[in-house]
Amino acid sequence: MKKKNLPMEIVNQHAAGIDVGSRSHFVAVGQGETQVREFGVYESDLRQLAQWLHEHHITTVAMESTGTYWQNLFAALQGSGLEVLLCNGKFTKNIKGRKTDVQDCQWIQRLHALGLLTGSFLPDDTTEELRTYCRHRTSLLETAAVTTQKMHKYLRLLNLRLDVVVRDVTGQTGMAIIEAVCRGETNPERLASFRHGNCRKSREEIARALCGNGRRDLLFALTQELELYKVLQAKIAACDVAIEQLLIEQVEADEERRQLKADPKPYKRVNKNAPQQMDLNQLSYQYYGGVDLLKIEGVSHATLLALMSEVGAEGIRKFPTAKQFSNWLRLCPNTKVSGGRVLSSHIPKGSNRLKIALRNAANAIGNLKETHLSDFFRRVAFRKGRQAAVSATARKLAVIIWHMLTYRVPYNPPTQYLFLDEKRKLKLVQRIRKNIAKLDLKPEDVGFATA
């Protein structure tokens, strides 16, 4: 039998594929053996790579997002005027068989020439700078949390049960007592005198918890951890200054944003890990051009910081629909259908920092009462459990945020979710009447309307 050719349309005539590596990059401008070349990773090598692509009249390049090795190459190719497509590694996976760097770059070039690859979301340069600051700040917070755990451990081994009488060891009362212990103070009454007025436990109870054993080795380790904790807090404060300066620069560059004024929100509690010095309510309102995202219940300052650093001011417009935005966050079920039957409909694995922030906000919404989103949370939790309700509410938050930022509309929840409906009102009236009947009182005596 004769072999039949199945032609495929070439979408990108001048396409190249790059297999990114840690020590060298393999570049393919075609499927021939002479159309593949290896380049180094130094700056001079990247310039030669871009020049070689221009010599072969290449206009568009596809590469895998391999760790952090792609970033310098991506910037060099974009700076030379080439269109660069950054692809997810699972979309460029080759068929089974022999695997070499040459075959990988040729496979990427073939897929890109046929138009079978899609690019990943990448923010602009300013948002990438803000992302670096925020991710470094998160890393510092995680290190500080480990240091706090070690201070807990050494205090417990010293038999100084500060964690029992104080809610937060790194709070005002806890830090004052730990500093006094590290200076050599051993008198429980003297240590208890550092109690702050807002502390719930009495001075006598705190003194009973601070009768330690005085071991020198544990005291030395506690002092080291305290010094490290203070250094980390200073680094976090410096990171907050850099973040605030960058946000102010972006706001000051636009005259319209400078004139905006946000409503104060004293009911929004500022978490101790959130930036303390900057007015994130005002800065976010100006940053998004008059869209007040803090009016959404459950959205905190940490949620806003994650959204600004991961997506940016205009990055959300790269998603044509809210469904694509929630799908990028991996908050939508990945439904698989075969033979007319649903095989699975689970949310795909994988996470990013914005998804984690939205899930934390959704978990906080689940603890609220009589709000639009908390009612939605409870309806889903009643049917499918709390974990499913967190994912569903996080997806709903993503849709609300997309619509607010895309169409520049304020948050306006439906009014029917804000008040008790008639059925619940009737149950409340019946309960009050039963309590009045038990006390042998008339409704007029307690001012209860019978109508």
Buried (B, 14 or more C-beta within 10 A) or exposed (E): EEEEEEEEEEEBEBBBBBBBBEEEBBBBBBEEEEBBBBBBBEEEBBBBBBEBBEEEEBBBBBBBBBEEBBEEBBEBBBEBEBBBBBBEEEBBEBEEEEEEBBBBBBBBBBBBBBEBBEBEBBBEEBBEBBBEBBBBBBEBBEBBEEBBEBBBBBBBBBBBBBBEBBEEBBBBBBBBBBBBBBEEBBEBEEBBBBBEEEBEBEBEBBBBBBBBEEBEEBBEBBBBBBEBBBBBBEBBEEBBEBBBEBBBEBBEEBEEBEEBEBEEEEEBEEEEBBBEEBEBBBBBBBBBBBBBBBBBBBBBBBBBBBBBBBBBBEBBEBBEEBBBBBBBBBBBBEEEEEEEEEEEEEBEEEEBBBBBBBBBBBBBBBEBEEBBBBBBBBEBBEEEEBEEBBBBBBBBBBBBBBBBBBEEEEBEBEEEBEEEEEEEEEEEEEEEEEEBEEEEEEEEEEEBEEE
